[in-house]
Amino acid sequence: GSAALAIAVTPDGAPVGYSDQATATDPAMAELARRALDENRLVTAEDGFAAAVPVLFGENADVVGAVATRWTPEPLVQRLREQEFKAITISAAAFLAAVLAFMFFVSRVVTRPLGRIRSVIRSFADRDYSGPVPMQDRGDELGAIAASLEELRDTLARAQAAELDSTCKSAAFMGSSVAMVLVDRDMAVTHFNPRMVELFRAHAAGLRARVPGFDPDNILGLKVSQFQIEREQAPASGEMHNPGLATFSTVITVGEARLSVSASAIRDSQGEAIGHVMEWVDVTQSWLNSAVIQAIEANQIKAEFAVDGTLLAANTPFLTIMGQTLEGARRKTLAEMLGIPGGDASAILRRIV
C-alpha cells in the first residue's frame, strides 16, 4: 500500500515495464533510473521517497537495466494517525479514569469531611452545641480543624449556659417584689428593677434632701456615696466602699421613713468582686413596731405564763419587782411568786385563758 509506482529500464534507459500508476514518460523516475545506471549504485530522490537501483545478472554481474520505485508515506502516516488516535483515546480514558478516581478520593477524604464540618458550623450558627465535633481523631489538617471546632463548641456551650443563667437571673431580678439595684466596682448604679423606681418615687422628697436634684426615674449611674450614708452610718458606709466584702447592711433615715439598705458582692469566675446587688426595703413600720416593743420592754411589767400557770418568760421590770432572776423564777407559778395561799393565781390565769 505504500508503493506508488515502479518502472524498469534497459541499459540505455528505455522503459521496458512499469506499474499501473507509472507511465513510460515519467521523466523524474526515468532520470532516477538513468542515474542508477550511470553511477552503478543505489540512488534516491531528494525527498527520500523514490529510489533506483541497477539490475545485475549472470556470473559476471552484468548490468542489464535498472528499476526505479516511488513510495508514499500516506499509509504509514495513516497508521500512525490511527495509532496516535488510539493512544490519545487510551490516554484520555486513563486520564478520565484518573480524574474520576481523584474526584472519588477527594470526595471521600476531603469533600465529605468538609461537608460534615460545614454541618457542624451550621449547627453553631443555629446555636446548637449539643453534639461533639466528629473526626477529631484524624491525624491531618481536617483533624486539627475538628479539634479546634470542638474547643469552640465547648466554649460556646459554656457561654450559652451562662447566657441562659444570666437571662434567668435577669428575669428574677426584674420581676422581684423587692426593690433592687446592681452597682459596679465604683458603687455606681448599672441596673435597677421596677420596684426600685416605685420605692424611690414614694420617698423622692426625703431622698432629695440627701441627693440634690434627685430624680427617681433617672437613677442610672447614680452612686451610693451620693445618698450621704456617711452622715449616719459611717461603719456601714465603709463596708459599702470595700468591694472585697461579701455582704453589708445598714438602715438610713429618709424624711420620716426608715430604709434598710443591704448588699451582696457579685463575683466573676475567678472569685473577684465586680460589683454588688443592693436591696432597698422600707422598714418604717417594722422599725416603729420594734420601737414600741422596746418601749414596752423598758417601761412596763411584762411576763409570759404557760396554761398551767408556770412562768415562761419575763422582762427586767417584772423580775425586779418580784425579786427574782429569770432562771430562778422559770417554771414557778404566779401564786408561788406572790405567796398567795391555795394557788388562787393559777385559777385566775385559767379564767383569763
Salt bridges, closest charged atoms under 4 A:
GLU31 OE1 - ARG34 NH2 3.24
GLU39 OE2 - ARG35 NE 3.87
GLU39 OE1 - ARG41 NH2 2.53
ASP47 OD2 - ARG70 NH1 3.36
ASP140 OD2 - ARG138 NH2 2.49
GLU150 OE2 - ARG153 NH2 2.84
ASP154 OD2 - ARG158 NH1 2.13
GLU163 OE1 - ARG127 NH2 2.67
ASP165 OD2 - LYS169 NZ 3.03
GLU198 OE1 - ARG195 NE 3.58
ASP217 OD1 - ARG201 NH2 2.57
GLU230 OE2 - HIS241 NE2 3.68
GLU232 OE2 - ARG210 NH2 2.75
GLU272 OE2 - ARG185 NH2 3.44
ASP282 OD2 - HIS203 NE2 2.97
GLU297 OE2 - LYS302 NZ 2.56
ASP308 OD2 - ARG331 NH2 3.90
GLU327 OE2 - ARG330 NH2 3.74
